[in-house]
Amino acid sequence: MSASSGGRFFPATQPGGSLRSGLVALLLLACGTPSLAQESLRSSFPGRRIGGATRGECSSRLIVHLVPPSSVLAPGSAGLGLLQGPSANPTPLAVELRPLGRSGQPDRTLTPLLQRTLPPLPIGVTLLSLAAVPSPTVWESSYVCGTTPAAAPADPLSFVEAVSPPALSLLIANGTADDGRIQAALRDLRQACGGTVATADLVRRFDLGDVVQSDWPARLPVRCP
C-alpha cells in the first residue's frame, strides 16, 4: 500500500493501472456532477420570482412566477404558473426559456426552449404546459411596454423601456420536497382551468403573503392557453 498526502491509502498499481483508475474516477465524477451542480445552483442562482419596476404603469405591474421563494424550481410534469397583478391597461407578456450559460446568465446564443408572447390579460393566474427540462434553464417573464416618444421629454427623470424588469427563475431537473409541494399546487390549479381559484388559497400554497394586496378580489381567474 502507498500513502497519499492526505493520509489516505491506495493500492499500488501496475503499469497502465493508474490510467485505468483515473478513467474510472472521472466516470464516477461525471455521473455525480449533474446532481451536485444543480444543488449548488439552488443556493447561488440570483433569481427573483417577482418582476416589475417601481415606476411606470406598465413596467411596475406585478408579475410573479409560482415557484419557491428561492426562485428555483424542478417543475417535473406539472408545468409552469405565473400570477399577474391588477392593471387598468394590460399589455402583452413575453415568456422565454433559455439554457443557463456558463456565466450564470441565459445563453442567448442558443435557440430558446420556449419563446411566447401572451396577449394583454387582466389580473389572474396563467398556466403553461412544459416538456421535461433537459438541463438548467432560465425562465424570464416580462411585460412588453409600449413606447411614447412624443411624451418622453416632459419628465427628465422618466425613462421609457420596451420591456419591464423580468421575473427571473431557474428550472432544474432534480426535485426536493419543496418542489413537490409546488408541483402539487400547480396540478390542483390546472383542475380549475377556465374557472377561478380562491385568492387566499393561492397565497397560502405559494407563499404570497407579501405580494397579494388586501384590495385584490376574493377569487382570481385561472387561464390555461
N, C-alpha and C positions, 0 to 999 in steps of 0.2 A: 504493500500500500504506500502511496505517496501523499504527503500533506500539502494542502493549498495554503495561501497566505491568510485565509480567514479561519483556519483551524479545522476545516472540513477535509475529509479524506476521500480520495478517489482511487479506483483500481488502476494499476499500471496497464498500459495498452501496448499492443504490438504495432509495428509499422503499419500505417493506414488506419489503425483503430481510432486514433484521435480525430481523424477526418470524419469517420463514420459517426462517432459520438457527437461531434459538432453539428452534423447534419440532423441527427435525431433531436438534439437540443433546440435547434432552430425551428424544426417542425412543431415541436411541443409548444414553443413560444408563440409561433404563428397561430396555432389553434386556440391559445388562450387570449391572444391580444384583443379581438373584437369586443369581448365581454368587458375586459378590464378598461379598454379605451372608452367604451360607452358609459361605464360607471364614472370615469373621470370627467366626461363631458357634462354629466348631471350637475357636478359641483362647479364647473368652470365656465359653462356657456353663459354669455352676457345677454340673456333674453329679457323680454318684457312682455308679458302676456296682455298688458293693457296698452293700447296705442292711442294716438291723438296728441295734439299740441295744447297750448294754453290760450292761443289767440285764434280768431277767425271762426266763423260759423261752421264751415266745412271741416277744417283741419282739427278743430277741438272736439268734434263729435266722438263720443265714446265708441271704441271697438275693443272687444275682449275675446281672446282665444279661450275656449273652455278646456283648459289644461291645468295641471297642478300649479301652485304658486311659484314653483321653481322654473316655470316656463319650458319644462322638458316633459315630453310625453311619449310613451310607447303605445300607439293607438290600436295595435292589433287589427282586428276586423271591424272595430266599432266606428271607424271613420272620424271625421272632424266636426267640431261645432264652434260657432262663434256667436257672440252677442253684440248687437248694435243698439246704441242708445237712442234717445229721442232726438228728433230733428224736424224743424218746420220745412226745411228744404233739403231732402235727402239727395245724395249724389251717388254715382256708381262706386262699387267696392272692388278693388283689384286684389286677387288672391294668387300667390305664387309659391311654388315649392321648388327649391333648388338643392342639389347636393352640397353638403358642407365642404368647403375648401380647406386646404392645409393652413390657411391664415386664420381659420376660425370664423370666416365670413362666408356667405353664399358664393359658390363658384359660378360666376356669371359667364364663364367661357363654355359651360356645358348646357345642353338643352334642358329646360325646366321639366320636372316630373309632372307639374301641373301649372297651368297659366290660364286664369279665368277672370273675367270681369262680370260681377253680378250687377243687375240693374239697380237703380235707386230704390231703396226699401225703407219702410218706416221701422220703428222700434220693434225688436223681436229677435228670435233665435233662428239661425240658418245652419242646417246640417249638410255636410258634403261627404259623398262616398269617396273612399280612397283604397287603392290597391295596397298590397304589402309594401312597406318601406324597405328597400334593399340595402340602404346604408344611411348613416346620419344625414338628415335632411332639414334644411332651414325653411320654416313656414313664415311668410310675411303677408300681412293683410293691411291695406291702407285705402283711404278714400281718395278718389280721383277728383280733385278740386278744380273747378273751372277758374280761368284767369280773367281778370277785368282790367286790362292795361290802362284804359282811359281814366279809371278812378284811382289807380295806384299811387300817383304822386301826392295825393292830398295829405297823407299822414307819413312823415319822414321815418317813423318807427315801424311802419307796416311793411310787410313783405308778402309776396304772392308765391304760393307753391302750387305745382301741378299735382303733387301727391302729399297727403298728410303723413306725419310720422307714423310708421307702421307698428302694429303689434308684431312681435317677433318671438317665435318659439322654435324649439328643436324637436324633431321627431326621430326616435330611435327604435330599435327592434326589441331590445331586452327589457321586459317589463318588471315592475315592482308591485307591491300590494297597493300603493297609491295609484299607480296606473290602472290596476284592476278596478278600483273604485270609480275612477273617471270613465273607464270603458263601460261599466255597468250603467252609469248615469246617462251616457250618450245613447246607449241602446234603448233605455227607457224613454228618452226624448224622442227617439225615432218612432216609437209607438204612437206619438202624438202628432205626427206629420199631418199638416193641414188643419190642425186644431190649435189648442192653446195649452200652456203649462202654467202652474201657479208660480208667481214670481218668488214667493217665499221658499218654495221647494227648490227652485233654481239657485237661489242664494245659498241655501244650506248645502246642497250637494256639490257645488263648485266653489265654495269659499269666496263668495262675492259680497260679503257684508260691508266692505269698504268701497264698493263700486256702485251698487244699486242705491238710488236715492229714494227717500220716503214718498216722494210725489209720483213715483212710477205707477202704472196701472197694476192692479192685483193679478192680472193674468197677461201673458205675453204670447204672441203667435209663434208657432213653430213651422218653419219653411224647409222643404226638402227638394230643392230644384234639381 
